Amino acid sequence: KAMAGHQKEKAIADEVHQNQILRELYLKELRTQKLHTQYHVNPLRKVHTIARKPMSWHDNLEEPADARFLNLIHHAAQGPRRKYPEAQTESQEIGWDSEPLVNPQRDDRRLNHFRVYKDITLYKAKMWSLGEDGHHK
């Protein structure tokens, strides 16, 4: 009988302890909660434009074209080589002058050494591609 009474007291103590924990949590939530009644756009965040509704008549009214805006868009769409006379960053310097120094003439044998296969070399190359032993890749 003494054991049963001890368990009951412990259960009540745990219940009180549990209630105290819940009360502390509740008070902490009340301290950190803030009720907002005025809403506004965050000035530090970039604003994303929202697409119009395609079936709305007032969104699809024709607006006059803004020439300055169109020029800005076309200028931004051009590549850096058309926009600037010289490279603006170090990474643009790589490949800025992309024209070859020597005109690549494909029929000039001094610059172009093509792989030429005759009957026997074609046969051996085919054997090597199929994995014949004796050829180390």
QUIPE-V102961 format. One record per residue. N is the residue number from 1. RES is the residue in one letter. SS is DSSP state (h for helix, s for strand, l for the rest). PSI is psi in radians with two decimals (none if undefined). OMEGA is omega in degrees with one decimal (999 if undefined). Layout:
N RES SS PSI OMEGA
N RES SS PSI OMEGA
This chain:
1 K l -0.62 -179.8
2 A h -0.58 -179.3
3 M h -0.70 -178.0
4 A h -0.73 178.5
5 G h -0.64 -179.8
6 H h -0.69 178.9
7 Q h -0.64 -179.5
8 K h -0.75 179.2
9 E h -0.72 -179.9
10 K h -0.70 179.5
11 A h -0.71 178.5
12 I h -0.74 179.0
13 A h -0.72 177.5
14 D h -0.67 179.4
15 E h -0.73 178.1
16 V h -0.77 179.2
17 H h -0.75 178.7
18 Q h -0.73 179.2
19 N h -0.68 179.6
20 Q h -0.72 178.6
21 I h -0.81 179.9
22 L h -0.67 179.7
23 R h -0.74 178.6
24 E h -0.71 177.4
25 L h -0.75 -179.6
26 Y h -0.77 179.9
27 L h -0.64 178.4
28 K h -0.73 177.5
29 E h -0.75 179.4
30 L h -0.65 179.4
31 R h -0.72 -173.5
32 T h -0.29 -179.2
33 Q l 2.49 176.4
34 K l 2.27 -179.2
35 L l 2.07 179.9
36 H l 2.23 176.6
37 T l -0.34 178.0
38 Q l 2.30 -179.1
39 Y l 2.46 177.3
40 H l 2.92 -178.5
41 V l 2.40 177.1
42 N l 2.08 -176.5
43 P l -0.29 -178.6
44 L l -0.15 -176.7
45 R l 2.48 178.3
46 K l 2.42 -178.0
47 V l 2.28 177.5
48 H l 2.37 178.2
49 T l 2.50 -178.9
50 I l 2.32 -179.1
51 A l 2.58 179.7
52 R l 2.87 177.3
53 K l 2.22 -174.1
54 P l -0.45 -175.9
55 M l 0.00 -178.1
56 S l 2.30 -175.6
57 W l -0.63 -176.0
58 H l -0.35 174.9
59 D l -0.38 -175.4
60 N l 0.30 174.5
61 L l 2.45 -179.3
62 E l 2.24 177.4
63 E l 2.57 178.9
64 P l 2.49 -177.8
65 A l 2.35 178.4
66 D l 1.90 -173.6
67 A h -0.69 -178.3
68 R h -0.73 178.9
69 F h -0.74 179.4
70 L h -0.69 177.5
71 N h -0.71 177.5
72 L h -0.77 -179.0
73 I h -0.79 -178.9
74 H h -0.64 178.8
75 H h -0.71 -178.8
76 A h -0.50 -177.4
77 A h -0.30 -180.0
78 Q l 2.75 177.6
79 G l 2.86 -178.3
80 P h -0.49 -179.1
81 R h -0.52 178.3
82 R h -0.49 -176.4
83 K h -0.69 -171.6
84 Y l 2.57 178.2
85 P l -0.44 177.8
86 E l 2.94 -176.2
87 A l 2.40 -178.6
88 Q l -0.47 -179.7
89 T l 2.92 179.5
90 E h -0.61 -179.1
91 S h -0.44 176.3
92 Q h -0.39 179.7
93 E h -0.55 178.0
94 I l 2.04 178.8
95 G l 0.17 179.4
96 W l -0.78 174.7
97 D l 1.57 -173.4
98 S l -0.10 178.3
99 E l 2.40 179.7
100 P l 2.56 -179.8
101 L l -0.62 178.7
102 V l 2.34 -180.0
103 N l 2.08 -175.8
104 P l 1.68 176.1
105 Q l 2.09 -173.6
106 R l -0.42 -177.9
107 D l -0.03 178.9
108 D l 1.98 -175.6
109 R l -0.24 179.6
110 R l -0.55 -177.6
111 L l -0.49 -174.5
112 N l 2.03 178.5
113 H l 1.61 -178.0
114 F l 2.69 176.5
115 R l 2.09 -177.1
116 V l 2.26 179.0
117 Y l 2.25 168.3
118 K l -3.04 -175.2
119 D h -0.89 -174.3
120 I h -0.65 -179.7
121 T h -0.58 176.7
122 L h -0.71 178.9
123 Y h -0.81 -177.4
124 K h -0.68 178.2
125 A h -0.65 178.3
126 K h -0.72 178.5
127 M h -0.73 179.7
128 W h -0.66 179.8
129 S h -0.47 178.1
130 L l -0.13 173.4
131 G l 0.60 177.1
132 E l 2.48 178.5
133 D l 2.67 178.1
134 G l -0.22 177.3
135 H l 2.05 179.4
136 H l 2.16 -178.0
137 K l none 999
